[in-house]
Amino acid sequence: MNRVQKVLEAANIKLASVASDVMGVSGRAMLAAIVEGSASPELMADLANVPCEKSMIY
């Protein structure tokens, strides 16, 4: 998992700041969308699981 996170951060993709577990359900769905090239902010928000969304509320 560290290797995936390091590669993402080298590409300036800070997925770990949004999803606590990059290899969890939400993180993998977001990674799949990034690979497919359809990584709009709206889609990323839709892919987030409910617990992931709750962690973003300040």
C-alpha atoms as a printed R data frame, in Angstrom:
   type eleno elety resid chain resno       x      y       z
1  ATOM     1    CA   MET     A     1   0.000  0.000   0.000
2  ATOM     2    CA   ASN     A     2   2.832  2.419   0.687
3  ATOM     3    CA   ARG     A     3   4.065  2.006  -2.872
4  ATOM     4    CA   VAL     A     4   0.652  2.903  -4.322
5  ATOM     5    CA   GLN     A     5   0.393  5.912  -2.051
6  ATOM     6    CA   LYS     A     6   3.900  7.106  -2.960
7  ATOM     7    CA   VAL     A     7   3.202  6.792  -6.690
8  ATOM     8    CA   LEU     A     8  -0.045  8.744  -6.303
9  ATOM     9    CA   GLU     A     9   1.661 11.486  -4.315
10 ATOM    10    CA   ALA     A    10   4.465 11.689  -6.899
11 ATOM    11    CA   ALA     A    11   1.737 12.322  -9.489
12 ATOM    12    CA   ASN     A    12   0.334 15.033  -7.182
13 ATOM    13    CA   ILE     A    13  -2.779 12.983  -6.347
14 ATOM    14    CA   LYS     A    14  -3.497 13.277  -2.624
15 ATOM    15    CA   LEU     A    15  -6.058 10.496  -2.305
16 ATOM    16    CA   ALA     A    16  -4.921  9.684   1.235
17 ATOM    17    CA   SER     A    17  -6.111 13.084   2.430
18 ATOM    18    CA   VAL     A    18  -9.649 12.243   1.265
19 ATOM    19    CA   ALA     A    19  -9.915  8.510   1.963
20 ATOM    20    CA   SER     A    20  -8.289  7.211   5.126
21 ATOM    21    CA   ASP     A    21  -7.756  3.779   3.536
22 ATOM    22    CA   VAL     A    22  -6.496  4.122  -0.032
23 ATOM    23    CA   MET     A    23  -7.070  0.410  -0.640
24 ATOM    24    CA   GLY     A    24 -10.547  0.414   0.907
25 ATOM    25    CA   VAL     A    25 -13.821  0.351  -1.035
26 ATOM    26    CA   SER     A    26 -13.958  4.107  -1.681
27 ATOM    27    CA   GLY     A    27 -10.246  4.387  -2.402
28 ATOM    28    CA   ARG     A    28 -10.279  1.551  -4.943
29 ATOM    29    CA   ALA     A    29 -13.357  2.978  -6.669
30 ATOM    30    CA   MET     A    30 -11.654  6.375  -6.899
31 ATOM    31    CA   LEU     A    31  -8.464  4.787  -8.231
32 ATOM    32    CA   ALA     A    32 -10.473  2.954 -10.904
33 ATOM    33    CA   ALA     A    33 -12.089  6.228 -11.979
34 ATOM    34    CA   ILE     A    34  -8.683  7.925 -12.165
35 ATOM    35    CA   VAL     A    35  -7.306  5.100 -14.325
36 ATOM    36    CA   GLU     A    36 -10.349  5.290 -16.630
37 ATOM    37    CA   GLY     A    37  -9.814  9.043 -17.000
38 ATOM    38    CA   SER     A    38 -13.196 10.032 -15.591
39 ATOM    39    CA   ALA     A    39 -12.047 11.631 -12.362
40 ATOM    40    CA   SER     A    40 -14.307 14.668 -12.076
41 ATOM    41    CA   PRO     A    41 -14.827 16.099  -8.572
42 ATOM    42    CA   GLU     A    42 -18.522 15.239  -8.744
43 ATOM    43    CA   LEU     A    43 -17.770 11.604  -9.577
44 ATOM    44    CA   MET     A    44 -15.181 11.372  -6.808
45 ATOM    45    CA   ALA     A    45 -17.751 12.658  -4.309
46 ATOM    46    CA   ASP     A    46 -20.301 10.116  -5.547
47 ATOM    47    CA   LEU     A    47 -17.790  7.273  -5.146
48 ATOM    48    CA   ALA     A    48 -17.083  8.092  -1.511
49 ATOM    49    CA   ASN     A    49 -18.640  5.742   1.015
50 ATOM    50    CA   VAL     A    50 -20.763  7.232   3.798
51 ATOM    51    CA   PRO     A    51 -18.055  6.814   6.482
52 ATOM    52    CA   CYS     A    52 -15.587  8.489   4.135
53 ATOM    53    CA   GLU     A    53 -17.975 11.407   3.618
54 ATOM    54    CA   LYS     A    54 -18.479 11.828   7.371
55 ATOM    55    CA   SER     A    55 -14.740 12.174   7.878
56 ATOM    56    CA   MET     A    56 -14.721 15.196   5.551
57 ATOM    57    CA   ILE     A    57 -17.256 17.152   7.658
58 ATOM    58    CA   TYR     A    58 -15.425 19.659   9.814
